[in-house]
Amino acid sequence: MNIIAWVVLGLLAGAIAKAIYPGYQGGGILATIVLGIVGAFIGGILGVFLTTGKIILTAHAGFSLPGLALAVLGALIAIFIWYSFARRTV
């Protein structure tokens, strides 16, 4: 998948995850894109683990509806982890 598709997938997944997750999440469009790309990696790892039973560091989430759903799920996990650590330090 080329870099433009990763940015578009990251923007969509990050924006959907921020809309679903309760509360206020700071950050602009760049943070949303990075969150979505990280979510795509987490969702890809989770998808490979659920289908094969192995943990492989890959971005399995492609530019499709199931790939977007995995990326959103991964972005929700990333938001949860980020804010659980951020709240402890403040």
C-alpha positions in Angstrom: 0.0 0.0 0.0 1.5 3.4 -0.9 2.0 6.3 1.4 -1.1 8.2 0.2 -3.3 5.3 1.0 -1.8 5.0 4.5 -2.4 8.7 5.1 -6.0 8.5 4.0 -6.6 5.3 5.9 -5.0 6.8 9.0 -7.1 10.0 8.7 -10.3 8.0 8.4 -9.5 5.5 11.1 -8.2 8.2 13.5 -11.2 10.5 13.0 -13.7 7.6 13.5 -11.9 6.4 16.6 -11.8 9.9 18.1 -15.5 10.3 17.4 -16.3 7.0 19.1 -14.0 7.3 22.1 -15.7 9.2 24.9 -14.3 12.5 26.2 -12.1 15.1 24.6 -9.0 14.1 22.6 -6.6 16.9 21.8 -4.4 17.1 18.8 -4.9 18.3 15.3 -5.1 16.5 11.9 -1.5 15.3 12.1 -2.1 13.6 15.5 -5.3 12.0 14.0 -3.4 10.7 11.0 -0.6 9.2 13.2 -3.2 7.7 15.6 -5.0 6.1 12.6 -1.7 4.7 11.2 -0.7 3.3 14.6 -4.2 1.9 14.9 -3.8 0.2 11.5 -0.7 -1.5 12.7 -2.3 -2.6 16.0 -5.4 -3.7 14.1 -3.3 -5.6 11.6 -1.4 -7.4 14.4 -4.7 -8.2 16.1 -6.2 -9.5 12.8 -3.3 -11.7 12.0 -3.3 -13.0 15.6 -7.0 -13.9 15.5 -6.7 -15.6 12.1 -3.4 -17.5 12.5 -2.7 -17.5 16.2 0.7 -15.9 15.6 1.9 -12.4 16.5 3.5 -11.0 13.4 4.4 -7.3 13.1 2.6 -6.4 10.0 0.0 -4.0 8.8 -2.6 -6.4 7.6 -5.3 -3.8 7.5 -5.7 -2.9 3.9 -7.8 -0.1 2.3 -11.1 -1.9 2.5 -14.1 -2.0 4.9 -12.7 -4.8 7.0 -9.3 -3.1 7.0 -10.8 0.2 8.1 -12.7 -1.6 10.9 -9.4 -3.2 12.1 -7.7 0.2 11.9 -10.5 1.9 13.9 -10.3 -0.9 16.5 -6.6 -0.5 16.7 -6.9 3.3 17.0 -9.4 2.9 19.9 -6.9 0.6 21.6 -4.1 3.2 21.0 -6.2 6.0 22.4 -7.0 4.0 25.5 -3.3 3.1 26.1 -2.1 6.7 25.4 -4.6 8.3 27.8 -4.1 5.7 30.5 -0.4 6.6 30.5 -0.9 10.3 30.1 -3.3 10.5 33.1 -0.8 8.8 35.4 2.0 11.3 34.7 -0.2 14.4 35.2 
